[in-house]
Amino acid sequence: ADARNRERCGVGQAVKDNAARVEKDMEAAEAQRKAEWADAFDRGPRIVIVGGPTGSGKTKVLYALRDMMGEQIIDLEGLANHCGSAFGFVGHNEPQPTTQQYTNDIAMEWNSLDPDRPVFIEDEGHHVGKVSLPVGLYRKMRTASIVLKLDVPKEIRIIALREDYALPEKKNVEDDSCNDSIPTDKDISEWFSNMTKAIKSLERRVGQKRMNTMLKMLQGGHSTDFAREALEYYDGLYDKHIANEDGSADMKGNGSRAATISTISVDNMEKFDAVAVAQQVIATYNELI
């Protein structure tokens, strides 16, 4: 019996030792992979950062740059299945990838770019939802020499947010050509649930009173007031992020960004025009190079 017990103990220890070796090997492989990708982003095209506070239409401008003007872009939010804010998961039916998959997807896009032409990338924090940007790319983004900040009037941004997020308003659209996009009652119920969850996640940052105010606006269907309240909060955060050396990875304000931030004023628009803004982006970029 003692011999059998010693044998079982020996087998058990061997299994534990093997598991420990496998875990150590996996950690070493992951560290090597991260180091390789960090170095990989040292090569490649010049990054041009397209920034601006929430609702500035940055993603729409990126796609106008690509589809209408043939420019190179990387859509970090699209690859992450998340729009970056507390509300960023709302409207995304697909789950977020793992950080490892996200890094691989970004690296594949990066390696496909023409190194002799610029690539336009939206100004992001170190995390997009639950996934992290590759360290090498984030470092290159924060040290990019050209940062273009979109300055869009708040009223236009509010309209853009309502178009992008206010799902119940889309139910009232009477357009036979896009019936497939009209939300169902189930869609709206899920939307309310997700928006409520997102608002409650902000309580520690905005306080209970402000959180309750936002919940009442949501429940009452006051989408314009809700959007304005959300912008009041996010605008302050973004002003710190765009100027800070490390962005939202260091919100304490230690160090300023190396680049000169060039502001692109978006005026004379009743509704956001991504193509017109993209043209301004290219014109400003050409003046700076």
C-alpha positions in Angstrom: 0.0 0.0 0.0 2.8 2.4 0.9 4.5 1.6 -2.5 1.2 2.4 -4.3 0.8 5.6 -2.4 4.4 6.7 -3.2 3.7 5.9 -6.9 0.5 7.9 -6.9 2.3 10.8 -5.2 5.1 10.6 -7.7 2.7 10.6 -10.7 0.8 13.6 -9.2 4.0 15.6 -8.7 5.1 14.8 -12.2 1.8 16.1 -13.6 2.2 19.3 -11.5 5.8 19.7 -12.7 4.8 19.2 -16.3 1.9 21.7 -16.0 4.3 24.2 -14.5 6.7 23.8 -17.3 4.0 24.2 -19.9 2.7 27.4 -18.2 6.3 28.7 -18.1 6.9 27.9 -21.7 3.6 29.6 -22.7 4.5 32.8 -20.7 7.9 32.9 -22.3 6.4 32.5 -25.8 3.9 35.2 -25.1 6.6 37.6 -23.8 8.6 36.8 -27.0 5.6 37.5 -29.2 4.9 40.8 -27.5 8.6 41.8 -27.9 8.6 40.9 -31.5 5.4 42.9 -32.2 6.8 45.9 -30.2 9.8 45.9 -32.5 7.7 45.3 -35.6 5.9 48.6 -35.2 9.2 50.5 -35.2 9.2 49.9 -39.0 6.5 50.9 -41.4 4.6 54.0 -42.5 4.3 57.4 -40.8 1.3 57.5 -38.5 -1.1 60.5 -38.7 -3.4 60.7 -35.7 -7.0 61.8 -36.3 -8.3 63.0 -32.9 -11.3 64.8 -31.5 -13.7 64.4 -28.7 -16.6 62.0 -28.6 -19.1 62.5 -31.5 -16.6 64.1 -33.8 -17.1 61.5 -36.5 -13.5 60.2 -36.4 -14.3 56.7 -37.6 -16.5 58.1 -40.4 -13.7 60.4 -41.5 -11.2 57.4 -41.5 -13.5 55.5 -43.9 -14.0 58.5 -46.1 -10.2 58.8 -46.3 -9.9 55.2 -47.4 -13.0 54.8 -49.6 -13.2 58.2 -51.2 -9.5 59.2 -51.3 -7.6 56.0 -51.3 -5.7 56.6 -48.1 -4.3 54.0 -45.8 -6.1 53.5 -42.4 -6.3 51.1 -39.5 -9.6 51.0 -37.7 -8.6 50.1 -34.2 -12.2 50.2 -32.9 -13.6 48.1 -35.7 -11.0 45.4 -35.1 -11.8 45.5 -31.4 -15.6 45.4 -31.9 -15.8 48.3 -29.5 -16.1 52.1 -29.8 -13.8 52.9 -26.9 -16.0 54.5 -24.3 -18.2 53.0 -21.5 -20.9 52.8 -24.2 -18.5 51.4 -26.8 -19.9 47.8 -26.6 -23.5 49.0 -27.4 -24.5 48.0 -30.9 -21.7 45.5 -31.4 -23.2 42.0 -31.8 -19.9 40.2 -32.0 -17.9 39.7 -28.8 -14.5 41.4 -28.5 -11.5 39.3 -29.5 -8.8 38.4 -27.1 -5.9 40.8 -26.7 -3.7 38.3 -28.4 -6.0 38.0 -31.4 -6.4 41.8 -31.5 -2.7 42.2 -31.6 -2.3 39.7 -34.4 -5.1 41.3 -36.4 -3.5 44.8 -36.1 -0.1 43.4 -36.9 -1.4 41.8 -40.1 -2.9 45.1 -41.2 0.2 47.0 -40.3 2.4 44.6 -42.3 0.1 45.0 -45.4 0.6 48.8 -45.5 2.8 50.7 -48.0 5.6 52.0 -45.8 6.1 55.0 -48.2 2.6 56.3 -47.6 1.1 57.6 -44.4 -1.5 55.7 -42.4 -4.3 57.5 -40.6 -5.3 56.1 -37.2 -7.9 57.3 -34.7 -6.5 58.7 -31.4 -7.2 55.9 -28.9 -6.4 55.1 -25.3 -4.2 52.2 -24.4 -7.3 50.0 -24.0 -10.3 49.7 -26.4 -12.9 48.0 -24.3 -11.3 44.9 -22.7 -8.5 44.6 -25.2 -5.1 46.4 -25.2 -3.3 48.0 -28.1 0.1 46.5 -28.9 2.7 48.4 -26.9 4.9 49.2 -29.9 2.0 50.7 -31.8 0.7 52.7 -28.9 4.1 54.1 -28.3 4.4 55.1 -31.9 0.9 56.7 -31.8 1.7 58.8 -28.8 5.0 60.0 -30.4 3.5 60.6 -33.8 4.6 64.0 -35.2 1.3 64.9 -36.7 -1.9 65.0 -34.6 -5.0 66.4 -36.3 -7.8 67.3 -33.9 -11.3 67.6 -35.3 -13.1 70.6 -33.7 -16.8 69.9 -34.4 -19.6 72.1 -33.0 -21.3 70.4 -30.1 -24.8 70.5 -31.7 -23.5 68.6 -34.7 -21.8 66.1 -32.4 -25.1 65.6 -30.5 -26.9 64.8 -33.8 -24.1 62.3 -34.7 -24.4 60.6 -31.3 -28.2 60.3 -31.7 -27.8 58.8 -35.2 -25.2 56.3 -34.0 -26.6 55.3 -30.6 -30.3 56.3 -30.2 -31.7 53.0 -31.4 -35.4 53.7 -30.4 -35.4 56.7 -32.8 -34.6 54.4 -35.7 -37.9 52.5 -35.1 -39.8 55.5 -36.3 -38.0 55.8 -39.6 -40.4 55.1 -42.5 -38.2 54.0 -45.4 -39.1 50.8 -47.3 -35.6 50.7 -48.7 -34.0 50.0 -45.3 -36.6 47.9 -43.5 -33.9 45.4 -42.5 -32.2 48.1 -40.4 -35.3 49.0 -38.4 -34.9 47.6 -34.9 -37.3 45.1 -33.4 -38.8 45.4 -29.9 -36.3 42.8 -28.8 -33.4 44.9 -30.2 -34.7 48.0 -28.3 -35.1 46.1 -25.1 -31.5 44.8 -25.3 -30.3 48.3 -26.2 -32.0 49.8 -23.1 -30.4 47.1 -21.0 -26.9 47.7 -22.4 -27.2 51.5 -22.1 -28.4 51.2 -18.5 -25.5 48.9 -17.7 -23.0 51.4 -19.3 -24.4 54.3 -17.4 -24.2 52.5 -14.1 -20.6 51.6 -14.8 -19.9 55.3 -14.7 -21.1 55.9 -11.2 -17.7 56.0 -9.5 -16.5 58.6 -12.0 -19.5 60.8 -12.4 -21.2 60.4 -9.0 -24.6 58.9 -8.1 -26.5 62.1 -8.7 -25.2 62.6 -12.3 -25.7 58.9 -13.0 -29.3 59.0 -11.9 -29.9 62.1 -14.0 -28.5 60.2 -17.1 -30.7 57.2 -16.3 -33.8 59.3 -16.1 -33.0 61.0 -19.5 -32.5 57.6 -21.0 -35.7 56.2 -19.7 -37.6 59.3 -20.6 -36.4 59.2 -24.2 -34.6 62.5 -23.9 -31.8 61.6 -26.3 -30.6 65.1 -27.0 -30.3 66.0 -23.3 -28.6 62.6 -22.6 -26.1 63.1 -25.4 -25.3 66.6 -24.1 -24.8 65.3 -20.6 -22.5 62.5 -21.8 -20.4 65.0 -23.8 -19.9 67.2 -20.8 -18.2 64.2 -19.1 -16.2 62.8 -22.0 -15.0 66.2 -23.3 -13.0 66.8 -20.1 -11.4 63.4 -20.3 -10.4 63.8 -23.9 -8.8 67.2 -23.4 -6.4 65.5 -21.0 -5.9 62.4 -23.2 -4.9 64.2 -26.4 -2.4 66.5 -24.7 -0.8 64.0 -22.3 2.4 62.2 -23.2 1.0 58.8 -22.5 -2.6 59.5 -23.2 -5.1 57.7 -21.1 -2.4 55.3 -19.9 -1.3 58.2 -17.7 -4.1 60.6 -16.9 -2.0 62.4 -14.2 -0.7 64.9 -16.7 2.9 63.9 -16.4 4.6 65.2 -19.6 3.2 66.7 -22.7 2.7 65.2 -26.1 5.7 65.7 -28.4 3.6 66.6 -31.5 2.1 69.9 -32.3 -1.7 69.4 -32.2 -3.3 70.9 -35.3 -6.9 71.8 -35.0 -9.3 71.3 -37.9 -12.4 73.5 -37.5 -15.5 72.0 -38.9 -17.9 74.9 -39.6 -20.9 75.7 -41.9 -22.5 72.2 -41.6 -26.0 71.5 -40.5 -25.1 67.8 -40.5 -21.8 66.0 -40.3 -20.2 65.5 -43.7 -17.4 62.9 -43.4 -16.1 63.4 -46.9 -15.8 67.2 -46.5 -14.0 66.8 -43.2 -11.7 64.1 -44.8 -10.8 66.7 -47.5 -9.9 69.1 -44.7 -7.7 66.4 -43.1 -5.8 65.8 -46.2 -5.3 69.6 -46.9 -4.0 70.1 -43.4 -1.7 67.1 -43.6 -0.3 68.3 -46.9 0.5 71.7 -45.3 2.4 70.1 -42.5 4.6 67.8 -44.3 
